[in-house]
């Protein structure tokens, strides 16, 4: 068991008893895995935002549906499923960060940057520039 301070090294148990690393190769593989997991988390966030915006746009262009029709729609069930996956992934990433291993914490930061760069590029198109011209 580690103290609650940042440390380096290659001996860690990550999330599960089966994910134990004790050498540099294991740490490198785990760092790559954590970067990919974090990028996936960012991609999932962006995809859920896209789905929300798309369904909101479609709903405005259709007749008004009842609350029950919206509550039990396939899109809402799918969004709920994706939300659960996103929350669980978020907690996994938090627990990985709480190992306080420098390398794993840096991997989460790098994965967040990679995921945002890959999946949130459309947020740079800001059409609300009337205030500043």
C-alpha positions as CSV (number, residue, x, y, z in Angstrom):
1,X,0.0,0.0,0.0
2,X,1.3,3.4,-1.0
3,X,1.1,6.6,0.9
4,X,-0.9,9.5,-0.5
5,X,2.0,11.3,-2.1
6,X,3.3,11.3,-5.7
7,X,6.0,8.8,-6.4
8,X,7.8,7.2,-9.3
9,X,8.7,3.6,-9.9
10,X,7.4,0.7,-11.8
11,X,5.8,-1.4,-9.1
12,X,2.0,-0.8,-9.1
13,X,-1.3,-2.6,-8.8
14,X,-3.7,-0.8,-11.1
15,X,-7.4,-1.1,-10.6
16,X,-7.5,-4.9,-10.2
17,X,-5.3,-7.6,-8.7
18,X,-4.7,-8.9,-12.1
19,X,-3.2,-5.6,-13.4
20,X,0.1,-5.7,-11.5
21,X,3.3,-4.2,-13.0
22,X,6.7,-4.6,-11.6
23,X,9.1,-3.7,-14.4
24,X,9.7,-0.9,-16.9
25,X,8.1,-2.8,-19.8
26,X,4.9,-3.3,-17.8
27,X,4.9,0.4,-16.9
28,X,5.3,1.4,-20.5
29,X,2.5,-0.8,-21.7
30,X,0.3,0.4,-18.9
31,X,1.0,4.1,-19.7
32,X,0.1,3.4,-23.3
33,X,-3.1,1.6,-22.2
34,X,-4.0,4.5,-19.9
35,X,-3.4,7.0,-22.6
36,X,-5.7,5.1,-24.9
37,X,-8.4,4.6,-22.2
38,X,-8.4,8.3,-21.4
39,X,-8.6,9.2,-25.1
40,X,-11.5,6.8,-25.4
41,X,-13.2,8.6,-22.5
42,X,-12.8,11.9,-24.2
43,X,-14.1,10.5,-27.4
44,X,-17.2,9.1,-25.6
45,X,-17.8,12.6,-24.1
46,X,-17.6,14.2,-27.5
47,X,-19.9,11.6,-29.0
48,X,-22.5,12.1,-26.3
49,X,-22.4,15.8,-26.8
50,X,-22.8,15.3,-30.6
51,X,-25.8,13.0,-30.0
52,X,-27.4,15.4,-27.7
53,X,-27.0,18.3,-30.1
54,X,-28.3,16.2,-33.0
55,X,-31.4,14.9,-31.1
56,X,-32.1,18.4,-29.8
57,X,-32.0,19.8,-33.4
58,X,-34.2,16.9,-34.7
59,X,-36.7,17.4,-31.9
60,X,-37.1,21.1,-32.6
61,X,-37.9,20.3,-36.2
62,X,-40.5,17.6,-35.4
63,X,-43.9,17.8,-33.6
64,X,-43.7,18.0,-29.9
65,X,-43.5,14.5,-28.3
66,X,-44.8,13.6,-24.9
67,X,-42.6,13.2,-21.9
68,X,-43.2,9.4,-21.9
69,X,-42.3,9.1,-25.6
70,X,-39.0,10.9,-24.9
71,X,-38.3,9.0,-21.7
72,X,-38.8,5.6,-23.3
73,X,-37.2,6.4,-26.7
74,X,-34.4,4.3,-28.1
75,X,-32.1,7.3,-28.2
76,X,-32.6,8.1,-24.5
77,X,-31.8,4.5,-23.6
78,X,-28.7,4.6,-25.7
79,X,-27.7,7.9,-24.2
80,X,-28.3,6.4,-20.7
81,X,-26.1,3.4,-21.6
82,X,-23.3,5.7,-22.8
83,X,-23.6,7.8,-19.7
84,X,-23.1,4.8,-17.5
85,X,-20.0,3.8,-19.5
86,X,-18.6,7.3,-19.3
87,X,-19.1,7.5,-15.5
88,X,-17.5,4.1,-14.9
89,X,-14.6,5.0,-17.1
90,X,-14.2,8.3,-15.3
91,X,-14.1,6.6,-11.9
92,X,-11.5,4.1,-13.3
93,X,-9.3,7.0,-14.5
94,X,-9.7,8.7,-11.1
95,X,-8.6,5.5,-9.3
96,X,-5.7,5.2,-11.6
97,X,-4.7,8.8,-10.9
98,X,-5.0,8.0,-7.2
99,X,-2.1,5.5,-7.4
100,X,-0.1,8.8,-7.4
101,X,2.4,7.4,-9.7
102,X,3.9,10.2,-11.8
103,X,3.9,8.1,-15.0
104,X,0.3,7.1,-14.7
105,X,-0.8,10.6,-13.8
106,X,1.1,12.0,-16.8
107,X,-0.5,9.3,-19.0
108,X,-4.0,10.5,-18.0
109,X,-3.0,14.1,-18.8
110,X,-1.6,13.0,-22.2
111,X,-4.6,10.9,-23.0
112,X,-6.9,13.8,-22.2
113,X,-5.0,16.0,-24.5
114,X,-4.9,13.3,-27.2
115,X,-8.6,12.6,-26.9
116,X,-9.6,16.2,-26.9
117,X,-7.4,16.9,-30.0
118,X,-8.8,13.9,-31.9
119,X,-12.5,14.2,-30.9
120,X,-13.3,17.8,-29.9
121,X,-11.7,19.6,-32.9
122,X,-15.1,20.9,-34.0
123,X,-15.3,23.0,-30.8
124,X,-12.7,25.3,-32.3
125,X,-15.4,26.5,-34.8
126,X,-16.8,29.3,-32.7
127,X,-19.5,31.2,-34.6
128,X,-20.2,33.5,-31.7
129,X,-17.7,36.1,-32.6
130,X,-20.1,39.0,-32.9
131,X,-19.1,40.3,-29.4
132,X,-15.5,40.8,-30.3
133,X,-15.5,42.4,-33.7
